[in-house]
Amino acid sequence: MHRGVLPERPARYQQTAEPLHPEFAARLASRGISELYAHQAQAIDALRARRSVVVATGTASGKSLCYQAPIVSGRAPRPAVGPAV
């Protein structure tokens, strides 16, 4: 087993390709979240583009928001409906 400590690095922020729903953005702002981390914006954009996403980051880095934002903003892709195989 290897155990190590990674050095701290500054946060990187990024905007999504399309803005979040205004009400959702306002609720985030009311909780002190004025910007998304780069991994959050990239995950939200990928989910909106119907791509599969796995986010592996440290504790309290906002992983849940990556998946919740497209749903709450009403921009989550809907599952395809078709005949059962």
BELHUNOR-V49790 format. One record per residue. N is the residue number from 1. SS is DSSP state (@ for helix, = for strand, . for the rest). PSI is psi in whole degrees, 0 to 359 (* if undefined). BURIAL is # if it has 24 or more other C-alpha atoms within 12 Angstrom, else .. Layout:
# BELHUNOR-V49790
n: <N,N>
ss: <SS,SS>
psi: <PSI,PSI>
burial: <BURIAL,BURIAL>
This chain:
# BELHUNOR-V49790
n: <1,2,3,4,5,6,7,8,9,10,11,12,13,14,15,16,17,18,19,20,21,22,23,24,25,26,27,28,29,30,31,32,33,34,35,36,37,38,39,40,41,42,43,44,45,46,47,48,49,50,51,52,53,54,55,56,57,58,59,60,61,62,63,64,65,66,67,68,69,70,71,72,73,74,75,76,77,78,79,80,81,82,83,84,85>
ss: <.,.,.,.,.,.,.,.,.,.,.,.,=,=,.,.,.,.,.,.,.,@,@,@,@,@,@,@,@,@,.,.,.,.,.,=,=,@,@,@,@,@,@,@,@,@,@,@,.,.,.,.,.,.,.,.,.,.,.,.,.,.,@,@,@,@,@,@,@,@,@,@,.,.,.,.,.,.,.,.,.,.,.,.,.>
psi: <140,136,132,165,124,143,148,145,156,150,146,130,155,151,154,159,320,141,154,159,135,319,320,316,321,321,322,315,324,343,12,11,103,343,153,145,156,319,330,312,318,320,317,315,318,318,319,331,9,29,151,144,137,129,122,95,176,170,140,33,4,27,316,322,328,319,329,326,311,328,307,326,357,20,11,140,140,144,144,137,128,181,144,142,*>
burial: <.,.,.,.,.,.,.,.,.,.,.,.,.,.,.,#,.,.,.,#,.,.,.,.,#,.,.,.,.,.,.,.,.,.,.,#,#,#,#,#,#,#,#,#,#,#,#,#,.,.,.,.,.,.,.,.,.,.,.,.,.,#,#,.,#,#,#,.,#,#,.,.,#,.,.,#,.,.,.,.,.,.,.,.,.>
